[in-house]
Amino acid sequence: MARGPAKRTVAIVLDTTKLAERDLIVTLLAEDGTLECAVAKGARKGGSRFGAACELYRISDVLLAPGRNLSVMADARLVEGSPILPRDFEVLSACAAIAECVKAASVEGEGEGVVFSLTARALEILAQPLDLAHLKLIVSAFAFKLTAMLGWRVELDFCVGCGSADVRWFDAMSGGALCSDCAAKVEAAELLGDHRRSWIRALLLCPLAELARAPVAPDDAAWMAHLALAWTRAQLEVGLKSFAFFANLSSQAIG
């Protein structure tokens, strides 16, 4: 039975898993937004023809041939200008959180090209020198932007329970802002002042490059990371362990 033609695509390496002694299973986000899993034979062998093209969070031009169960990576080459991420614990933790969100939001064989563009842009920004507060800002913005692109846009202006414009509370499971009456019925609702509401709006609307330069207090960045985690967990209905680990990082603990 014919297995179909090979597929060439630009893709981001989201995850790798060891297979046998020398191979890798590579999880890729293709440029059309689909999730692809492929076997890279011999990728762990010294002098492999795949080289850096199978490294985590790199952007590569890959040729995927149909296989028995998974696609087979027939060729892979780094795309010129692919961001080189620092081998820094904080940066890699941020990248892992982003990759986890993409995998949780994606269905193999289905996708949106804007997800690839957003992910590629986020990795490009994370390759720049950023402190932990700005790393948390970028990951939080990515999570809110990603879920909005896929149909889960946070409501900030009207109560998601009754439609009132007098909103002072927020609950991720409910879908956003709440009035005081509706918040009283939600145990996990938290007070949302103008300052924090402005930050959530900025995460949704501001370009990532602008956020990377924005003044942000560490406490605000930490709050946003935990809010983005709660929001993404609620919409995607997954645990997001890497995101949770990253949200809990502190400069003091790392130092």
N, C-alpha and C positions, 0 to 999 in steps of 0.2 A: 504494500500500500504506500502511495506517495505521501511524503511528510510535508510537502510544501517547500517553497523557496527559502533560501537564507535571507536574513534581514540585517541590513546595516543601519546603525543608529548611533547618535551621540547619546551617552548615558552617564549618570552619576553613580559611583559605587557606594551603595548604602550599607552593605554588610557583606562579610565573608565568613564561610564555615569550612573547616578542614574536611577533606574527603580523601580517604585512603592515605597513602604515604606522601603523595606529591601534588594532589589536585586540590582545587578549591571550588566550592559552590559560591557563586557571586550573585548577590541581589542587586539589581540595577534599577534605577529610575530612568526610563527612556525619555527622549525629547518630546514624545507625544503624551507624556504623563503616565504611560503604562508601567507596571511593575514587571520586571523580567528576572527569572532565575536561570542561571546558566552554569555549566561545568567548565572550568578553565583547567584543562588537563596539563599537568606538569608545572602549574603556576608557582608551586612552592619549591621547585627545583632550582638550584643555583644556575644562573645564566638563562633563566626562562625567557622565551620570546615575548612574554607578556610584560615583563619588567614592572615599571611603576603603574602601568595602566590598570592593574587590579588592586591597587592600594586604596584603602578606605578614603572616601570623600574626594577622590580625583574624578575629573571629567575626561572620558575617553571616547574615541570613535571605535565602536565594536562591530564585529560581524558575527551574528548568531545563526548557527545552523540547526535545523530541527534534529532532536535526538529522540531516544526511545521514551524517556520520561521527562527529562529536562533538555532545554536547548544546550548546545555545545558552543563555547566561545572559540570560533575559528581564527579570529584575529582581534587584536586590541592595541590601540595606540593612543597615547595621551594627546588630547586636543591642545593645540598651541594656546598658551595663556591660561591653561588650567591652574587655578589657585594652588599655591603651595602652602599648606597649613602648618603653623609652628607645631613641633612635637611637644606641645605644652599641655599639661593635664587639664587645665581649665578649658582651653580651646577644644580639645578633643572631647571633653565631656559635653560641651555645648553642641558640637557636631553630632554626637551620639544621640542627644535629645531631639535634634532636628530630624535625623534619619529615622528615629523611632516613630515620630509623629507622621512622617510621610508613609512609612510602611503600614502603620495602623489605619491611615486614611485611604490607602490605595487597595484596589482589587486587581489581581493579576489579569492582564488582558484588557483592562478598562482604565481610562485615565483622561486627564485634562492637561494640555500643554502648558497652561499657566502654572501648574504645580512645579514642573521642571524649571521654568524660568525663575520662579520665586526661590526654589531651593538652590539653584546655581548662584543667584544673587546673594543669598544669605551666606553661602560658603565663601564667596568672594569677600564679603564684608568681614567675616570671621578670620580671614587670613591677615587682616590688618592688626596692628598693635592695639589691643583693647583691654581695659581693666575688667575685673569680674562684674562690676555693676553694669557696664555696657554690654558685656556678653549676655547677661541676663535680660537686658533690654531687647537685644536683637532676637534672642530665642523666644521671648514672650511675644514680640511683634510677629514673628514668623508663625507662631501657633494661632494667634488670632486671625492673621491674614489667610493662612491655609484653610482654617475651618470656614471662614467667610466665603472663600472661593468655592468651597464645596457645598455651600448652602446653609451653613450654620453661622449666621452673622449675629453678633451680640446686640441686644437691644439696650440702648442707653437713655432714650428720650421719653419713653412711655412705659408704664407698668405692664409687665408681661402677664399679670394676673387679671387686671381690670381695665387697662388702657389709660389710666390717669397720668397726667403730665407731672404730677407732684411726686417725683421719685427721689428717694433718699437712701435706698437700700439696694443690695445686689445679691443674687444667688445664681450660681453656675447651673445647677440642676434645673432651675426654673426657666433659664434662658436669658437672664439679664436683670435689668432694673426692676425694682418693686416699690410700690407705695408703702406707707407705714402700715395700713390696714392689712394688705396682702403679706407683708413681711412678718407680721405678727403670727401668721399661720405657718411660717417656714423657719424651722429651728436653726438652720445653717445660714440664714441671711445675715449679711454684714453691712454695717453702715458705710455708705458711699458718699463722701463729701465731694465738693466741686473739684478739689485738687486731684483726687484719684480718678474721678470721672474724666477729667481732662487728659490724664495719662492714658486711660484705656482708649479714648478717642484718638490720641496720637499714635498708639500702637496700631490701630486699624488704618489710619489715613496717611501717616507720614512715611516717606520712603525710608528704607533701611539705612541708607547712607546718611540721611539727615539725623536719624535716631542715634547713629554711631558717634555723632558729634555733639549731641544734646547734653547739657548739664543734667546729671541725675544723681540723687543721693543714694547711697548704698541701701538704706532702709526702703526707699521707694522701689528700687530695682528688685530687692528681695520680695517685697509684697507682690509686685507684678508677676514675678516668676511663679509664685505659688498660686496666684489667681489664674494665670494662663494654664498652669497644670490642671487646676480644678476644672476650668472651662473645657479644656481639650479632653480630659477624662470623661466628663459628662456627655460631651457630644459624640465621641468615638466609642464610648463604653469599653475602654481598655485600661489596664493598670498603668502603663507608661513608667516602668521602673527606671529607665535611664533619665527620663525627664525629671522624675522625683529626686533622683540622686543629684542631678545638676542643680535643681532648685534649692536644695539643702546645702549646697557648697557655701563655705564662707572663707574669706581671705585668712582669717585667724586660724581656722582648722588646717588649711593648706600650708600656711607658714609654719 
